[in-house]
Amino acid sequence: MVDELIKKMTQIHKTIGKMNETYIEIWKEDMFLTWRWWLTTAILILPWIFWLIVRKKQSTNRLLLSGLFVYLITSGLDSAGVAFGLWFYLYTPFPYIHSFFMPWDFGAFPVMVMLLIQYKPNISPYLKAIFFAVFSAILFEPLFEWMKLYALLKWKHYYGVPIYFFIYIIAHKVSKRQHFEPIE
């Protein structure tokens, strides 16, 4: 039984390997160094440079913890969306990381959330969450689709609104942690 499973899994991984080889060839020939590739690379890097300049330095660790949470959740959800055939991405900066949109998940999302947490801290986190959700799902997703950076297969933009809302709310709660218990 286990030997049969190993054979099946070996075949699947060989197929995945061949598909990745094909993807890398397409990436090299049709995506790498195009204006869309440069744009996605900029979306990956520039938000972090901006954040490093404007961040509240005494809150760096707290904000980075929230940003890490956002990155982990969005990249996990993105990978699941690609795996389940809901959408796919084009013009990723790296050919080996094509199952989620690294510029958005690692660049724009965490930085946007960290900036929203940092600025105007007295504004309701629920209002900020609504802003983040609508801005991300209703403005940026259609814009990126129009720019041919990703393609929807079985997904509607508005499905993301409650997801983005809860990502922001939880990231906000993570940022408000007052202390951690010491490690003994």
C-alpha positions as CSV (number, residue, x, y, z in Angstrom):
1,M,0.0,0.0,0.0
2,V,2.7,2.5,0.9
3,D,4.8,1.5,-2.1
4,E,1.8,2.2,-4.4
5,L,1.4,5.6,-2.7
6,I,5.1,6.4,-3.3
7,K,4.7,5.5,-7.0
8,K,1.7,7.7,-7.3
9,M,3.4,10.6,-5.5
10,T,6.5,10.2,-7.5
11,Q,4.5,10.5,-10.7
12,I,2.8,13.6,-9.5
13,H,6.1,15.3,-8.5
14,K,7.6,14.4,-11.9
15,T,4.6,16.0,-13.6
16,I,4.9,19.1,-11.3
17,G,8.7,19.3,-12.1
18,K,8.0,19.2,-15.9
19,M,5.3,21.9,-15.5
20,N,7.7,24.1,-13.5
21,E,10.3,23.7,-16.2
22,T,7.8,24.8,-18.8
23,Y,6.8,27.8,-16.6
24,I,10.4,28.9,-16.1
25,E,10.9,28.8,-19.9
26,I,7.8,30.9,-20.4
27,W,8.9,33.3,-17.6
28,K,12.3,33.8,-19.2
29,E,11.0,34.3,-22.7
30,D,7.8,36.2,-22.1
31,M,7.8,37.8,-18.7
32,F,11.3,38.6,-17.4
33,L,12.4,42.3,-17.8
34,T,9.1,43.4,-19.4
35,W,7.4,46.6,-18.1
36,R,5.0,44.4,-16.1
37,W,7.9,42.5,-14.6
38,W,9.5,45.7,-13.5
39,L,6.2,46.9,-12.1
40,T,5.8,43.8,-10.0
41,T,9.4,44.0,-8.8
42,A,8.8,47.6,-7.8
43,I,5.7,46.7,-5.9
44,L,7.8,44.1,-4.0
45,I,10.6,46.5,-3.1
46,L,9.4,50.1,-3.0
47,P,6.8,49.8,-0.3
48,W,9.5,48.5,2.1
49,I,11.8,51.4,1.3
50,F,9.0,53.9,1.9
51,W,8.1,52.1,5.1
52,L,11.7,52.2,6.3
53,I,11.7,55.9,5.8
54,V,8.4,56.8,7.4
55,R,8.0,54.2,10.1
56,K,7.7,55.1,13.8
57,K,11.1,53.6,14.8
58,Q,10.1,52.8,18.4
59,S,7.2,50.7,17.0
60,T,9.2,48.8,14.4
61,N,9.1,45.4,16.1
62,R,5.3,45.7,16.8
63,L,4.6,46.7,13.3
64,L,6.8,44.0,11.8
65,L,5.0,41.4,13.8
66,S,1.7,42.6,12.3
67,G,3.3,42.7,8.9
68,L,4.6,39.2,9.3
69,F,1.1,38.0,10.2
70,V,-0.4,39.7,7.1
71,Y,2.3,38.1,4.9
72,L,1.8,34.6,6.2
73,I,-2.0,34.8,5.9
74,T,-2.2,36.4,2.5
75,S,0.5,34.2,1.0
76,G,-1.2,31.1,2.4
77,L,-4.6,32.2,1.0
78,D,-3.0,33.1,-2.3
79,S,-1.3,29.8,-2.6
80,A,-4.6,28.0,-1.9
81,G,-6.4,30.2,-4.4
82,V,-3.9,29.2,-7.1
83,A,-3.9,25.6,-6.1
84,F,-7.7,25.4,-6.3
85,G,-7.8,27.1,-9.7
86,L,-9.5,30.3,-8.5
87,W,-6.9,32.6,-10.1
88,F,-3.3,32.7,-11.3
89,Y,-0.5,35.2,-11.6
90,L,1.6,36.6,-14.4
91,Y,4.9,38.5,-14.3
92,T,6.1,37.4,-11.0
93,P,9.5,38.7,-10.0
94,F,10.9,35.1,-9.4
95,P,10.0,32.1,-11.5
96,Y,10.3,29.7,-8.6
97,I,7.7,31.4,-6.5
98,H,4.7,31.6,-8.8
99,S,1.9,30.1,-6.7
100,F,1.3,33.4,-5.0
101,F,1.8,37.0,-5.9
102,M,4.8,37.8,-3.8
103,P,4.8,41.6,-4.6
104,W,1.3,41.9,-3.2
105,D,1.6,39.5,-0.3
106,F,5.1,40.4,0.8
107,G,5.3,44.0,-0.4
108,A,2.1,46.0,-0.6
109,F,-0.2,44.2,1.8
110,P,2.0,44.1,4.9
111,V,3.3,47.6,4.4
112,M,-0.2,49.0,3.8
113,V,-1.5,47.4,7.0
114,M,1.5,48.6,9.0
115,L,1.0,52.2,7.7
116,L,-2.7,52.1,8.5
117,I,-1.9,50.8,12.0
118,Q,0.8,53.5,12.6
119,Y,-1.0,56.5,11.3
120,K,-4.1,58.0,12.9
121,P,-4.1,55.4,15.7
122,N,-7.3,57.0,17.1
123,I,-9.4,56.1,14.1
124,S,-11.5,53.0,14.6
125,P,-9.7,49.9,13.4
126,Y,-13.0,48.8,11.9
127,L,-13.1,51.9,9.7
128,K,-9.5,51.2,8.7
129,A,-10.4,47.6,8.0
130,I,-13.2,48.6,5.8
131,F,-10.9,51.0,3.9
132,F,-8.2,48.3,3.5
133,A,-10.8,45.7,2.4
134,V,-12.5,47.9,-0.2
135,F,-9.3,49.5,-1.4
136,S,-7.7,46.0,-1.9
137,A,-10.6,44.1,-3.3
138,I,-12.5,46.7,-5.2
139,L,-9.8,49.0,-6.4
140,F,-6.5,47.1,-6.7
141,E,-7.6,43.6,-7.7
142,P,-9.6,44.9,-10.7
143,L,-6.7,47.3,-11.6
144,F,-4.2,44.4,-11.5
145,E,-6.5,42.3,-13.5
146,W,-6.9,45.1,-16.1
147,M,-3.1,45.4,-16.2
148,K,-2.9,41.6,-16.9
149,L,-0.9,40.9,-13.8
150,Y,-3.3,38.2,-12.8
151,A,-6.3,36.4,-14.1
152,L,-9.5,35.4,-12.3
153,L,-10.9,31.9,-13.1
154,K,-13.5,31.2,-10.4
155,W,-13.4,34.2,-8.2
156,K,-15.1,37.6,-7.9
157,H,-13.3,40.6,-6.5
158,Y,-16.0,41.3,-3.9
159,Y,-15.4,37.8,-2.3
160,G,-12.2,39.3,-0.9
161,V,-13.8,42.1,1.0
162,P,-14.6,40.2,4.2
163,I,-11.3,38.3,4.0
164,Y,-9.3,41.6,3.8
165,F,-11.4,43.1,6.6
166,F,-10.6,40.2,9.0
167,I,-6.9,40.2,8.0
168,Y,-6.7,43.9,9.0
169,I,-8.6,43.4,12.3
170,I,-6.5,40.5,13.4
171,A,-3.3,42.3,12.4
172,H,-4.4,45.3,14.4
173,K,-5.0,43.1,17.4
174,V,-1.6,41.6,17.0
175,S,0.0,45.1,17.0
176,K,-1.8,45.9,20.3
177,R,-0.2,43.1,22.3
178,Q,1.3,44.8,25.3
179,H,3.8,42.2,26.3
180,F,5.0,38.6,25.8
181,E,5.7,36.2,28.6
182,P,9.5,35.7,29.1
183,I,11.0,32.6,27.8
184,E,12.4,30.5,30.7
